[in-house]
Amino acid sequence: MRYKLVIALLVLLICLNLTGLYFIYELYTYDEILAYMPDNSIRSDSPRSLAILLYITILTNILYIYINLMARLFTPAN
């Protein structure tokens, strides 16, 4: 019972990370983000460096979860 719960949670984590990849890809397509400050000035920033960092983090997270899932699936049950 616990074994199936762990596998289900790992699959859920992979799905959530894939959803995160979609949002990070959308963030990467923005040219700039504008912020309107209280003193009526405009501040702009490019989200690309943050998107690349988040993209690499999510990909390594998916890789780690996938390796953990495959290790659990292919080890013989005791």
PyMOL commands that set and color helices and strands:
alter all, ss='L'
color gray80, all
select helices_A, chain A and resi 2-28+48-74
alter helices_A, ss='H'
color red, helices_A
select strands_A, chain A and resi 33-36+42-45
alter strands_A, ss='S'
color yellow, strands_A
deselect
rebuild
show_as cartoon
